[in-house]
């Protein structure tokens, strides 16, 4: 039983991609240790590599959106449910 549980856990962790933690971009705010270190954008949108609002250009491609949704549901939603 423990071998099966270990195998399931290993597959679940591998599905997230893993890898080395990304280094913050040069000039990025320090870690979220204190809210005083965060920019107004980070306070509103969170911390990460995106530093400006994202604007879509053109129409959303429904086929690609459906593929992305299926991929998210298969690999990400177990840990990242809304």
N, C-alpha and C positions, 0 to 999 in steps of 0.2 A: 504494500500500500504506500509506503513512504517513497519508494522509487517512482511510482506514478505521480505522486504529489510533487516531488522534486522536478520531474520532467515537465509537468504542467507549468510550474513556477518558472522554470528556465525558459520555456517557450514564450510565456507571457512577458518576461523581461526582455527577451530578444526582439519581440514584436515592436517594442517602443523605439528601437534604433540604438539606444545607448550611446557609446562612444565617449570621447573626452569632452569635458565641459568646455564650452566655448569661452574664450577670453573676451572681456568687454572691449568694444571698439575704443580706439584712442580718443581721449577727451570725454569719454562717457562718465556719468556720475558714479561715485563709489557705490558699493553694495547697499542694500536697503537696511543697514544697521540702524540708521536713524532717519526719520522723515525729513530732518533738516538738510540732508544731503540730496534730496530728490528735487527734480525740476517740477514745475507745474504740470507739464505733459505727463511725466511719470506718475504723479499723484493721481491724475485722472484716468490714465490708460494702463498703468502698470509698468514694470521694469522689463526691458528686453532690447533687442537690437533695433527695433523700429522706433525712430525718434520723431516722426512727423505723422500726422493723420494720413491714412491710406485712402486714395481716391481711385475709384474704378474708372477706366477709360473704355468707353464703348459698352456694348451689350454683354451681359453674362452669357457664356456658352453653356446652355442647359446640359448638354451631354457631358462636358468636363465637370460641371458642378455635381452631377449625379455620380460620376466616378469618384470624385473627391469625397462625397458623402459616404459612399459605400466603403471606401478605404478607411475613413475616420471611424465608422461603425465597427469595422472588422479589427482595427489595430489600436485605436485610441480611446474609444468610448468606455471601455472597462474601467479606466482610471480617470478619464477626463469628462465625466458626464456633466451636463449643464445643470 
